[in-house]
Amino acid sequence: MKRYRVREQMNGIAEPPGKVWFWELAAGVIDADRCIRCGTCVAACPSNSIGVHRMTGLPELVKMCTGCSLCWDFCPRGGLRYEALWPPSTPEVTKATEPFETASEASVGAWKITGGPPGDGLGALLERYAVRAGVKAPGVQDGGAVTAILSALLAAGEIDGAVVSKPSSGRDEPWKGVATVATTEAELVAAAGSFYNQTMALAELDLSRYPALPRRPKLAVVGTPCEVQGLRAMQVRPWATGAHRVDAVVLTIALLCTKSFDYEALVLRELRDRRRIDLERVSKIDVVRGRLVVEYRDGQVALDEPVKDFHGAALKGCEECADFLGRSADLSVGSVGSTVGWTSVLVRTERGRRAFGKARARLDVRELDDVAALHRLDALDKRTALRALQRRFDPDAPLFIDYEEHVRGYDGTPRQPVLIRR
């Protein structure tokens, strides 16, 4: 193809040592069906050479790759050892510099990609609550805490917008989430609720599509733990970025997550085609208490089935992740640990505490109902990751993978686990 002409002219010429190309990321992650569609590689590329394929939604090379290795280095399924982003499980390390100022500088003091103790307990934690919005916006999930917090921060001028998911406008894509930057309370409310497909959210940090934002915007990002992993890693290793404004992010909110789904596999194949769900009538899709629940607008429960029945529609790369709790975020939120209609909120940093404080007047707040539920699902998530890694690297060997000691290679090879005999 024309856009690869320079690369073709280099054939036969020795490459400089230490180069890692997008093609190696593609082979080890994308083509291997391990991509988790977080958008980190798109945001990391300093030459804006990586885009999103219009049909597959997967990363693709759109112009010349320079072999800088950053797409590989920051990929949560490539070179990133995301466990090193987890602050030790004590509050002291999360006391940040002045919050809501420059994200890249403020973050460097709190997180270092140098390794550290295993993430035990619930991770770095200042406060924990069960929360619900005093006045819930239409369509919110659980207690509506995220919409309430973001709306309060926007009204207070603490942020100029938030990267969230909104419904796709495509007529053939019902109940598909797409990434957007919401800059008004109305846009935040329109994006309320959950979608269970990944959106390449970090690719949306190319803010040239949002000219109304100020020159130095302050943004929140709401995303899955893997999206926060990639973002946090980019913030603590400053480099000459491309079009994507990683430096603009001043707050991260991680959604408690064990897995995300492929949109076509879950919504179209499993729900519409196999279970005959009328997607035009659906008002809510929710995963709660280990069950996938679909409700119609008239209040009828159209589906209530164990979520394990839908594991075949999940992204395969999610099996390798042991960060259900979103340990490197400022706030972690989800339904686990709270009764129905409430949201569990884990406040991890001073920046997160300030954000929560700004919204507290809009919230009903009480103690968590079932802290043990968070521990149980975290332990299950880690065991699942162990099994997935063992199946990937040596499914027949009678060996045990020590999750906390494994590392990933930076030479284009996938994660290299440490195997220890029982």
LUMLUMVO-132044 format. One line per field, with one value per residue (C-alpha): residue number from 1; residue in three letters; x, z, y. Coordinates in steps of 0.2 Angstrom, whole numbers, plus 5000, padded with zeros to 4 digits. Each point is the difference from the previous one (the first is absolute). Layout:
N
num <- [NUM,...] $
residuo <- [ALA,...] $
px <- [X,...] $
pz <- [Z,...] $
py <- [Y,...] $
REM end
This chain:
422
num <- [1,2,3,4,5,6,7,8,9,10,11,12,13,14,15,16,17,18,19,20,21,22,23,24,25,26,27,28,29,30,31,32,33,34,35,36,37,38,39,40,41,42,43,44,45,46,47,48,49,50,51,52,53,54,55,56,57,58,59,60,61,62,63,64,65,66,67,68,69,70,71,72,73,74,75,76,77,78,79,80,81,82,83,84,85,86,87,88,89,90,91,92,93,94,95,96,97,98,99,100,101,102,103,104,105,106,107,108,109,110,111,112,113,114,115,116,117,118,119,120,121,122,123,124,125,126,127,128,129,130,131,132,133,134,135,136,137,138,139,140,141,142,143,144,145,146,147,148,149,150,151,152,153,154,155,156,157,158,159,160,161,162,163,164,165,166,167,168,169,170,171,172,173,174,175,176,177,178,179,180,181,182,183,184,185,186,187,188,189,190,191,192,193,194,195,196,197,198,199,200,201,202,203,204,205,206,207,208,209,210,211,212,213,214,215,216,217,218,219,220,221,222,223,224,225,226,227,228,229,230,231,232,233,234,235,236,237,238,239,240,241,242,243,244,245,246,247,248,249,250,251,252,253,254,255,256,257,258,259,260,261,262,263,264,265,266,267,268,269,270,271,272,273,274,275,276,277,278,279,280,281,282,283,284,285,286,287,288,289,290,291,292,293,294,295,296,297,298,299,300,301,302,303,304,305,306,307,308,309,310,311,312,313,314,315,316,317,318,319,320,321,322,323,324,325,326,327,328,329,330,331,332,333,334,335,336,337,338,339,340,341,342,343,344,345,346,347,348,349,350,351,352,353,354,355,356,357,358,359,360,361,362,363,364,365,366,367,368,369,370,371,372,373,374,375,376,377,378,379,380,381,382,383,384,385,386,387,388,389,390,391,392,393,394,395,396,397,398,399,400,401,402,403,404,405,406,407,408,409,410,411,412,413,414,415,416,417,418,419,420,421,422] $
residuo <- [MET,LYS,ARG,TYR,ARG,VAL,ARG,GLU,GLN,MET,ASN,GLY,ILE,ALA,GLU,PRO,PRO,GLY,LYS,VAL,TRP,PHE,TRP,GLU,LEU,ALA,ALA,GLY,VAL,ILE,ASP,ALA,ASP,ARG,CYS,ILE,ARG,CYS,GLY,THR,CYS,VAL,ALA,ALA,CYS,PRO,SER,ASN,SER,ILE,GLY,VAL,HIS,ARG,MET,THR,GLY,LEU,PRO,GLU,LEU,VAL,LYS,MET,CYS,THR,GLY,CYS,SER,LEU,CYS,TRP,ASP,PHE,CYS,PRO,ARG,GLY,GLY,LEU,ARG,TYR,GLU,ALA,LEU,TRP,PRO,PRO,SER,THR,PRO,GLU,VAL,THR,LYS,ALA,THR,GLU,PRO,PHE,GLU,THR,ALA,SER,GLU,ALA,SER,VAL,GLY,ALA,TRP,LYS,ILE,THR,GLY,GLY,PRO,PRO,GLY,ASP,GLY,LEU,GLY,ALA,LEU,LEU,GLU,ARG,TYR,ALA,VAL,ARG,ALA,GLY,VAL,LYS,ALA,PRO,GLY,VAL,GLN,ASP,GLY,GLY,ALA,VAL,THR,ALA,ILE,LEU,SER,ALA,LEU,LEU,ALA,ALA,GLY,GLU,ILE,ASP,GLY,ALA,VAL,VAL,SER,LYS,PRO,SER,SER,GLY,ARG,ASP,GLU,PRO,TRP,LYS,GLY,VAL,ALA,THR,VAL,ALA,THR,THR,GLU,ALA,GLU,LEU,VAL,ALA,ALA,ALA,GLY,SER,PHE,TYR,ASN,GLN,THR,MET,ALA,LEU,ALA,GLU,LEU,ASP,LEU,SER,ARG,TYR,PRO,ALA,LEU,PRO,ARG,ARG,PRO,LYS,LEU,ALA,VAL,VAL,GLY,THR,PRO,CYS,GLU,VAL,GLN,GLY,LEU,ARG,ALA,MET,GLN,VAL,ARG,PRO,TRP,ALA,THR,GLY,ALA,HIS,ARG,VAL,ASP,ALA,VAL,VAL,LEU,THR,ILE,ALA,LEU,LEU,CYS,THR,LYS,SER,PHE,ASP,TYR,GLU,ALA,LEU,VAL,LEU,ARG,GLU,LEU,ARG,ASP,ARG,ARG,ARG,ILE,ASP,LEU,GLU,ARG,VAL,SER,LYS,ILE,ASP,VAL,VAL,ARG,GLY,ARG,LEU,VAL,VAL,GLU,TYR,ARG,ASP,GLY,GLN,VAL,ALA,LEU,ASP,GLU,PRO,VAL,LYS,ASP,PHE,HIS,GLY,ALA,ALA,LEU,LYS,GLY,CYS,GLU,GLU,CYS,ALA,ASP,PHE,LEU,GLY,ARG,SER,ALA,ASP,LEU,SER,VAL,GLY,SER,VAL,GLY,SER,THR,VAL,GLY,TRP,THR,SER,VAL,LEU,VAL,ARG,THR,GLU,ARG,GLY,ARG,ARG,ALA,PHE,GLY,LYS,ALA,ARG,ALA,ARG,LEU,ASP,VAL,ARG,GLU,LEU,ASP,ASP,VAL,ALA,ALA,LEU,HIS,ARG,LEU,ASP,ALA,LEU,ASP,LYS,ARG,THR,ALA,LEU,ARG,ALA,LEU,GLN,ARG,ARG,PHE,ASP,PRO,ASP,ALA,PRO,LEU,PHE,ILE,ASP,TYR,GLU,GLU,HIS,VAL,ARG,GLY,TYR,ASP,GLY,THR,PRO,ARG,GLN,PRO,VAL,LEU,ILE,ARG,ARG] $
px <- [5000,5006,5001,5012,5012,5014,5000,5001,5014,5009,5000,5017,5007,5005,4989,5007,5001,4987,4985,4983,4987,4981,5001,5007,4986,4988,5007,5001,4984,4988,5001,5002,4982,5007,4996,4989,4996,5005,5008,5016,5011,4990,5003,5018,5006,5011,4998,4981,5003,4987,4982,4984,4993,4983,4993,5009,5002,5018,5016,5008,5015,4994,5018,5018,5006,5016,5004,5000,4992,4988,4985,5007,5008,4983,4988,4993,5001,5017,5015,4991,5002,4985,5002,5014,4987,4991,5005,5004,4985,5002,4992,5017,5006,4985,5002,5002,5006,4986,4986,4991,5015,5012,4997,5017,5010,4988,4999,5019,5002,4987,5004,5016,5002,5013,4991,4994,4991,4986,4983,4992,4983,4991,5015,5005,4984,4996,4981,4986,4982,4983,4993,4985,4995,4987,4992,5003,5002,4990,5009,5013,5008,4999,5000,5004,5016,5011,4988,4998,5018,5004,4986,5006,5017,4995,4988,5015,5012,5011,4999,4996,4993,5001,5004,4985,4990,4984,4988,5005,4990,5001,4983,5007,5010,4987,5007,5018,5010,5012,5013,4996,5006,4985,5001,4983,4989,4987,5014,5005,4982,4998,5015,4993,5000,5011,5005,5009,5011,5017,5001,5018,4997,5018,5000,4987,5013,5004,4991,5000,4983,4994,5005,4989,5012,5012,5018,5005,4985,4998,4991,4994,5001,4987,5006,5004,5016,5010,4996,5006,5016,5005,4996,5009,5015,5001,4998,5015,5011,4999,5005,4997,4982,4991,4982,4994,4999,5005,5005,4983,4993,4999,4988,4998,4985,5002,4984,5002,5002,5003,4998,4993,4991,5001,4985,4994,5003,4990,4986,4997,5004,4996,4986,4991,5003,5000,4989,4989,5002,4991,5014,4989,4990,5015,5002,5014,5014,5008,5012,4997,5002,5008,4985,4996,4984,4990,4985,4987,4994,4983,5009,5000,5015,5005,5015,5007,5014,5017,5013,5011,4988,5007,5019,5002,4996,5013,5016,5013,5013,4990,5004,5018,4995,5001,4995,4981,5002,5008,5014,5009,4985,4995,4983,4994,4981,4988,4985,5010,5000,4984,4981,4990,4998,5016,5018,5016,5013,5018,5009,5018,5009,4999,4995,4986,4995,4999,4989,4989,4999,4994,4985,4996,4985,4992,5002,4993,5015,5002,5012,5002,4988,5012,5018,5004,4991,5013,5014,4992,4998,5017,5007,4990,5006,5018,4998,4992,5015,5011,4991,5000,5018,5004,4989,5009,5018,5001,4983,5007,5013,4997,5005,4993,5002,5005,4989,5009,5018,4996,5007,4997,5013,5004,5008,4983,4996,4985,4999,5013,4994,5011,4995,5002,4997,4987] $
pz <- [5000,4997,5018,5003,4985,5011,5011,4984,4994,5016,4997,5000,5011,5017,5014,5015,5015,5013,4988,5004,4986,5000,4990,5015,5011,4987,5000,5019,5005,4986,4988,5015,5006,5016,4997,5013,4990,5012,4987,5009,4985,4990,5014,5002,4982,4999,4981,4999,4990,5009,4997,5003,4986,4994,4999,5014,5013,5002,4999,4983,4992,4990,4995,5002,5016,5007,5012,5015,5011,5010,4994,5006,5016,5006,4994,5015,4990,4993,5009,5015,5016,5007,5018,5002,4999,5015,5015,5016,5010,5012,4999,5002,4983,4992,5007,4984,4995,4997,4991,4985,4993,4988,5000,4993,5013,5015,4995,5000,5018,5005,4987,4994,4987,5011,5007,5018,5013,4994,5000,5016,5007,4991,4995,5005,5008,5009,5002,4995,4998,4994,4990,4990,4992,5010,4983,4987,4982,4988,4994,5013,5006,5018,5011,4987,5009,4985,4991,5016,5004,4982,5000,5016,4994,4984,5009,5011,4986,5006,4983,4983,4994,5002,4989,5001,4990,4991,4989,4982,4988,4987,4996,4999,5016,5014,5018,4994,5010,4991,5008,5001,5010,5009,5004,5007,5013,4987,4990,5017,5003,4982,5003,5017,5002,4995,4983,5001,4984,5000,4991,4996,5013,5001,4981,5004,5008,4983,5005,4983,4998,5014,4996,5014,5013,5007,4994,5016,5005,5015,4997,5010,4993,5004,4994,5004,5010,4985,4993,5016,4999,4983,5004,5017,4992,4987,5013,5010,4985,4991,4982,4984,4997,4984,4999,5016,5015,5014,5010,5001,5011,5018,5007,4996,5005,4998,4998,5010,4986,4997,4982,4985,4985,4981,4995,4985,5010,5015,4995,4982,5001,5018,5004,4984,4989,5013,5014,4989,5010,4992,5001,4995,5016,5012,5013,5010,4999,5016,5008,5018,5013,4987,4988,4984,5001,4986,5003,4988,5001,5007,5015,4994,5003,4983,5006,5017,4997,5007,4992,4998,4987,4989,5003,4982,4995,5011,4994,5002,5006,5015,5007,5003,5011,5019,5003,5004,5013,4989,5012,4991,4998,5011,5003,4997,4998,4997,5007,5009,5019,5001,5000,4984,4995,5008,4994,5009,4999,5005,5002,4996,4999,5007,4983,5001,5017,4994,4986,5011,5012,4986,4997,5017,5002,4986,5007,5013,5008,5012,5004,4988,5003,4995,4999,5000,4983,4993,5007,4993,4982,5000,5005,4987,4987,5005,4999,4983,4994,5006,4991,4984,5000,5004,4985,4989,5003,5005,5003,5002,5013,5018,5005,5010,4994,5013,4995,5010,4993,4982,4988,4982,4986,4991,4985,4991,5009,5011,5019,5007,5016,5014,5002,5017,5004,5013] $
py <- [5000,5018,5004,4987,5005,5006,4985,4989,5010,4996,4981,4993,5014,4995,5008,5009,4990,5001,5003,4993,5003,5001,4983,4992,5006,4995,4982,4998,5008,5005,4985,4989,5005,5008,5018,5008,5015,5013,5012,5002,4996,5013,5014,4995,5001,5016,5001,4996,4985,4989,5002,4990,4988,5006,4983,4990,5013,4994,5010,5001,5008,5015,5007,4997,4991,5007,4985,5011,4985,5011,4991,4984,5007,5007,4986,4991,4984,5004,5008,5008,4992,5008,4993,5012,5014,4994,5011,4990,4997,5014,5018,5009,4997,5008,5017,5009,5018,5013,4991,5006,5009,4992,4981,4995,5009,4996,4981,4998,5003,4986,4986,4993,4985,4992,4986,4999,4989,4989,5008,4992,5004,5013,5010,5018,5006,5016,4998,4988,5002,4995,5014,5005,5017,5010,5003,4987,5005,4989,4984,5000,4984,4994,5015,5013,5005,5003,5012,5009,5002,5006,5012,5008,5001,5008,5013,5004,5003,4986,4992,5006,4983,4981,4985,4989,4988,5005,4990,4998,5010,4986,4993,4982,5002,5000,4999,5003,5012,5012,5012,5019,5015,5007,5018,5004,4993,4996,4990,4991,4995,4994,4988,4994,4981,4986,4992,4983,5002,5009,5017,5003,5014,5007,5003,5013,5011,5008,5015,5008,4994,5011,5018,5007,4993,5013,5000,4991,4989,4990,4983,4986,4982,4987,4983,4982,4996,4996,5017,5008,4989,5006,5018,5000,4992,5014,5013,4994,4999,5017,5000,5011,4994,5001,5007,4992,5010,4988,5015,5007,4986,5006,4986,4981,4990,4982,4989,4984,4987,4981,5001,5009,4993,5001,5010,4989,4984,5006,5012,4994,4981,4995,5012,5005,4984,4986,5006,5011,5016,5014,5013,5014,4998,4998,5013,4993,4986,4996,4988,4998,4987,4988,5002,5009,5009,5008,5011,5007,5018,4993,4993,4982,4990,4993,4990,4994,4988,4995,5011,4984,4995,5014,4997,4995,5018,5008,5007,4986,5013,5003,4983,5005,5016,4999,5018,4998,5014,5013,5003,5014,5011,5015,4993,4982,4998,4986,4990,4986,5003,5010,4996,5002,5018,5006,5002,4995,5014,4996,5017,4996,5017,5018,5005,4987,5006,5018,4995,4990,5014,5012,4989,4994,5013,4991,4982,4989,4992,4985,4986,4986,4985,4986,5003,4982,4999,5011,4989,4984,5006,5008,4982,4992,5012,4997,4981,5002,5010,4986,4987,5010,5003,4982,4994,5013,4996,4981,4992,4983,5004,4995,5018,5014,5018,5012,5015,5013,4996,4999,5013,5004,5002,5015,4992,4996,4984,4998,5000,4988,4992,4992,4982,4992,4982,4997] $
REM end
